[in-house]
Amino acid sequence: MKRLALMVSCLVAAPVFAAVTQHGPVTVEVDVDRKTAQVAEPITLIATLTADPGVAILLPPLEETWGGLDVIDVEDVADLPMGDKRQWRRTVVLESLVSGEIEVPGLTAAYTDRRFANDPVDGEIATEPIALTITSVLEGDADPTQFRDIKGKVEPPTQEAIGWLWPTVISTAAAGLLVVGGLALRRRGAAALRPDQRALRAIQELLDEQPEVHAFYLRLTGIVRDYIEQRFAIRAPRLTTPEFLEHAKASAMLTDEDKRSLHTFLTAADMVKFARYEPSSARNDEAVTTARAFIERTAAQQPKGAAA
């Protein structure tokens, strides 16, 4: 297994974009790990809402698409104690299969201020949209700020030159179709795999990419949650960790060992994702080993009550 070198000695990388919005008793900070991404490259957006105790915040549900981007994963954590404040956090992983300029709509959240029991106040806070640039995987690294000098008169191409140009145009278009087709085939191929095969392949791809520590744990837990949903029909991706663990505790489809393993894995991952805990290299390897072992073990066992 590859060593996750990027996670050994550094804290979570600083976002490339951050914006703060305040309305009434609520403050929202939106962080994005990149504003330019290639087609099918994940973009992580984190919205952190902070308020005084006595203020309740409600985050709206997300659809499968958000502002033209596909929502790959979303995880909410509600009402965390942070000193003398309370925090709500929504983490969203997005991607686009289409290149161009795309705008992520602002996040809107409702709140109720109950600090004054005799006169509760309802309100709403909305953040500004975020402009993203999605580039084609065929685009190079040319610097658009560097222009060549114009030297003399530029002659229009001759008919013969145009004839030579057509094979280049056709080959370039074909390459583009192959890339887009490859993405589609990759997704169709993944859909044909069993849930455990799909999850184990996704973990290996994650190890090959070696993203920064926060994105790594977010995607790793997302892979496990997606697997659980597909294998046991438990709606894991849209539940917070405490909600999911309560749901899993009551499930007859998971053994006591499975439940203990999940509790340890998800709780440790939340420490990295939400408390900015810095894990050691050994902890990172242990998280991957735990995830793989859970998937392999539960894939082989027969759910209780199912036909043999």
N, C-alpha and C positions, 0 to 999 in steps of 0.2 A: 504494500500500500504506500502510495506517495505521501511523503511528509508535507504537511501544510505549512510551508515555510513562512508564508505571509502572516500567520497567526501567532507565531512564537513570541515575538518581542514588541508588538505594537498594539495600541488601542485601536478602536474603530476609526477608520479613516474619516476625515472631515468631509461633510457634504460639499458638493460643488455649488449648490444653490440653497439658500435658506431665506425665508421671509416670515415676518412676525405680524400678526393681526390681533387687535384687541377690540372687544366690544363689551361694555358693561363689566361684569365680574370675570369674564373669560378671556384668556389669551391663547392664541393658536400659533405654534411655530411649525412651518412646513419645511422639511429637508428633502432634497432630491440628490441621489448619488451621482447623477449625470444628467446633463441637458442635451447631450448629443450621443446617440447610440446607433448602432447598425441594426438592420432588419433582424428581428428575432433575438436581439440582445436584451436581457432583463434590465429594467429600470426600477429601482427601489425608492418609493416615496413614503416618508414617515410624517404623520401629522400628530403633534403633541399638544393636547389641550390642558390648560392649567387653570384651576379656580380655587376659591376658598372653600373650606368645609361648609356644608349646607347648600352648595350649588350642585345640582344634578345635571349631567350632560347626556344627550342622546345622539348617537351617531347614526345616520341613515344607512340602510342596507345598500350594497353596491351590486350592480348588475354584472353580467359577464363582460361587458365592454364599458369603458369610461372615456368619453371624449375621443373615440376612434381608436383607442388602445385596448388590447385584450387584457383582462384582469386574470393573471396567472394564480395569484394567491392573495388573500387578505386576512389579516389577523387583528382583532381588537382586544385591548386590555383595558378594563374599566376601573375607575375609582381607586387608583394606587395612592397610598400615603407617601408624600414627598415633603418631609419636614412639616411646615405648617400649612401646606397646600395639598390639593388632591389632583391627580393627573389621570387623563384618559389618553390612550395612544392607539392610533390606527396605522398599521404597516401594510402597504400595498406593493405587490410586484406586478409590473406592467411590461408588455412588449407589443411591438407592431410588426406585421408582415408586409407593410407598405411603407415605402420611403416618402419623405417630404416633411413639411412643417406641420406639426400637430400640436394642438393646445389641450392641455389637461384642464378641465373645468375646475373652478374653485370648490373647495369642500365646504358644505353647509351643515351646521350642527345646531340643534335646538337645546336650550337650557332652561332650567327653572331655578330661580334664586329663592330658597326657603330660609334664608338666614333671619328673616323677619316673619315669624310664623303667622302673624295676623294679616300679612299683606305679601303673599308670594308673587314673584314677578317672572313672567315667561318672556323669553327672548330668543334671538337667533343670531348666529355669527357666521360669516362667510369669508373665505379667503379669496385672494386674487387668482385668476387662471395662471397656468405656467406653460410657457411656450417651449416645445421640445423640437429637436431636429433629428429625424430618422434618415440615416444615409444608407444607400444601397451597398451591399457587400462587394459590388463591382467597382466602387469608387476607390480611387487611389489616395495617396497622401499629399497630393499637390497643394502648395500654399497659394491660395487665391490672392494674397496680397502682393505676390511677386509677379510682375508683368514683364514680358519681353519687350524690348524696344521695337518700334515699327521701323523697318529699314527699307526705304524705297517703296515703290508701287507694288501692290499685291495684285497679281494677275489672276483672273478667274480660272478655275480648273478647266482643262480641255475635255472633250468628249472621251478621249482615250484614258485620261486620268480618272474620270468618273467611272469608266468601265472597270478599272482596277480597284476602285473604292468599294464597289458592291460586295465582293467577297468579305471584306473587312466588316462592313455593316451587318451582313448576314451572320457572320461568325460571332460578332458581339451580341446580337439579338439572341442567337441560339444559346450563348453562354448564360445570358440573363434568364432565359426560359428554363435552362437546366438547374440554375440555382433555386428559382421559385419552385420548380417541380420537385427538386430534391427536398426542400422544406416540407412540401405537401406529402411526399412519399414517406419522409421520416415520421411525420405525425400519424399517417395511416398505418405504418409499420408498428409504431408504438401502441396504437389502439388494438392491434391484433395480438399483442402479447398478453400473458396472464398478468394480474395486478402485481404479483411478487417480482416477475421478470422486468416489468416496466419500472418498478421502484428501484430495484438493484441496478438497472442500467442508468437510471437518473442519478443515483448516488455516485456511480463511477464517473459520469460526465461532470458532476460537481467537483469531484476530486481532481479531474483533469484540468478544469478551469481555474481552480484555486482562487476564488474571490476573497475579498476582505472578510474579516471574521464575522461581522454582523450579518452581511448578506449570506454567508455560508450557513450559519445556524438558522436563519430564516428559511432558506431553501431546504435545508436538511429536514427540519420539522415539517415543512410543507409536504415533502415527499412522503414522510411517514404518515401524516394525516390523510393525504390523498389515498395512500394504500389502504389504510384502515377503512375509509369510506367505501372503497371499491370491494374490499374483501369481506367486510362485516356489515355493510349497509348502515354504518354509523355516520351521522353528519358531523364529521370532525373538523373540516376546514373552517367552518363559520362559527365555531364555538371558541371561547377563551379557554386557556389551559385548565383553570379550576372547573369550569362548566363541563368540559370534555371528560376530565377525570371522574367527576360525579356521574356522568352518563355512562362511562366505561365500567365504573364500579358496579352498576346495576345490571350490566350486560352479562347474560349467560354464555355468550359466544367467546368471551375471553377468560382464560384461566387466571388464578391468583398470581402466578408467576408473570403472566403477560401484564397484568395491571400494575404490579410492583415495578416492573421494568419500564413501563410507560411513564409512571409517576416520576421515577428518577430521571429518565431521559428528558421529559418535557420541562420539568422544574429546573434542571440544570441549564437547558437551552434558554429558558426565559431569563435566567440570570445574565446571560450574554446579550440577548436581544433587547432587554428592557432596563436592566440595571447597569449596563456597560461594564460587566465583569470581564476581566481579561483571563481567559483560560490558558493553561499551559499546553505545550505540544502533546503531552501524554493525554490530557483531557480531551483534546480534539480527536485524537485517534480512538479514544474510548467511546466518544459519542458516535463515531462512524461504526465501530464494532458493535455497539449496543443496537443501533438502528438496523444494521444488517442481520444480526442474530434474531432480533424480534421478527423481522420480515420472513426470514427463512424458517423459523420455528412455527409461526402461525400459518404460513403457506402450506406446511406439510400436515397440520392437524385438521381434523374434521370438526366444523362447528357443531356444538351440541344441538341435538334435535334435527340435524340434517340427515338425509338418507345417505347410506354408505355407497 
